[in-house]
Amino acid sequence: MEGSTINNWIELTHDEEKNVWSKILNDFQFSPSISKFPSFILPGAFITYNISTYLNWPGDLEEYEMIYKDLEEKSLFAFQELTDPDEYFYALDWQHPCYWVNPYLEFPRDDFNEWTIPIFPDGDYYFFIQKEFNWGFLGHPWEESITIFGSELIEVFEKNCPKMFNTVLRQG
């Protein structure tokens, strides 16, 4: 990993990014699409949640912000449960810069009050994947879903489930 950990988002090198997306394309048979779902096939345990209600939120903004914050906090907690304090994992944004990130370090926010790569897929594929691909969090904006894969990550989320995870689309 190259770069500075001052802001906790260490941009992947060209080769790192090429290798990680190649692995996703091959191992998950990732086929980006705005209409054909699912866009990936996972080799092990997974649960896909429907988050369409939250992409088209009918309620008030304050309630939405609380639910969004709940997703961020519980996701960080889950990532911390499965990593060591000095361990980094992938934070990926399809066709945009990608990063190494550590869940124990600060997650600064941008002008929209979001992480560098948001946890909520409101416009692109956002993936958070353990460096050996043992577990991950895959956001799909067009299917309006979040997929959790890897039995360890599924178990952590089951113990501390985000409010958004209330409708299962599929599991395996």
SVG drawing of the C-alpha trace seen along z (x, -y; Angstrom):
<svg xmlns="http://www.w3.org/2000/svg" viewBox="-43 -21 47 42">
<polyline fill="none" stroke="black" stroke-width="0.4" points="0.0,0.0 1.3,-3.4 0.2,-6.8 -0.6,-8.5 -2.9,-7.3 -3.7,-10.9 -7.2,-10.7 -7.5,-6.9 -8.2,-6.6 -5.1,-5.3 -5.6,-5.2 -4.9,-1.9 -2.1,-1.9 -2.9,-1.2 -1.8,2.4 -3.7,3.0 -6.9,1.6 -6.4,3.6 -5.9,6.8 -8.8,6.3 -11.3,5.6 -10.0,8.5 -10.6,10.8 -14.1,9.4 -14.9,9.8 -13.6,13.4 -14.4,14.8 -17.8,13.0 -18.6,13.1 -19.3,9.3 -21.4,8.0 -22.4,4.4 -25.9,3.7 -28.7,1.3 -31.4,3.9 -30.1,7.5 -29.8,8.8 -28.0,10.0 -24.8,8.5 -22.5,10.9 -22.5,14.5 -20.9,15.2 -19.1,18.4 -20.2,18.8 -22.8,17.7 -24.5,14.3 -27.7,12.3 -29.0,9.6 -31.2,6.9 -33.7,4.7 -33.0,1.1 -35.3,-0.5 -37.4,-2.2 -34.4,-4.1 -33.3,-5.2 -36.8,-6.6 -37.4,-7.7 -41.0,-8.9 -40.4,-10.1 -38.8,-13.2 -35.1,-14.0 -34.3,-13.7 -35.6,-10.1 -33.7,-9.2 -30.5,-10.7 -30.9,-8.6 -31.4,-5.4 -28.4,-6.2 -26.2,-6.9 -27.4,-3.6 -26.1,-1.8 -22.8,-3.6 -22.3,-2.9 -23.3,0.8 -21.2,1.4 -18.1,-0.2 -18.8,2.0 -19.0,5.1 -15.8,4.3 -14.0,3.7 -15.3,7.0 -13.5,8.8 -10.3,6.8 -7.3,6.1 -6.5,2.4 -3.7,2.2 -5.6,4.1 -6.9,2.5 -9.5,3.7 -10.7,2.6 -13.2,-0.3 -14.1,-0.2 -16.1,-2.5 -16.7,-1.1 -14.8,-3.1 -13.6,-5.6 -10.6,-5.8 -10.5,-3.0 -8.9,-2.8 -7.4,-0.8 -9.3,-1.7 -9.0,-0.9 -12.2,-0.8 -10.4,-1.8 -9.2,-5.1 -11.2,-8.3 -13.7,-8.2 -13.7,-11.9 -16.8,-13.2 -17.1,-15.1 -19.3,-18.1 -22.4,-15.8 -21.6,-14.4 -20.6,-11.0 -17.5,-8.9 -15.1,-9.1 -16.8,-6.0 -20.3,-5.9 -21.7,-2.8 -25.1,-3.4 -25.2,-2.8 -27.0,-5.9 -25.4,-6.2 -22.7,-3.6 -21.4,-0.2 -19.8,-0.6 -17.9,2.4 -16.1,3.0 -14.2,6.2 -11.7,8.0 -8.3,8.2 -8.4,12.0 -12.1,11.8 -13.3,13.7 -16.2,11.3 -17.6,8.2 -20.4,5.6 -21.6,5.0 -23.9,2.0 -25.8,2.2 -27.6,-1.1 -29.8,0.2 -31.0,3.3 -31.4,1.1 -29.7,3.7 -26.9,4.4 -25.3,7.9 -23.4,9.1 -21.1,12.1 -19.0,14.4 -20.5,16.2 -18.5,14.2 -19.8,10.8 -23.3,12.2 -23.2,13.3 -21.9,9.9 -24.7,8.1 -27.3,10.6 -26.3,9.7 -26.3,5.9 -28.6,5.5 -29.0,2.1 -32.6,0.8 -32.3,0.9 -31.8,4.6 -35.4,5.6 -36.3,7.2 -34.3,10.1 -34.2,10.4 -32.2,13.6 -29.7,15.6 -27.4,18.5"/>
</svg>
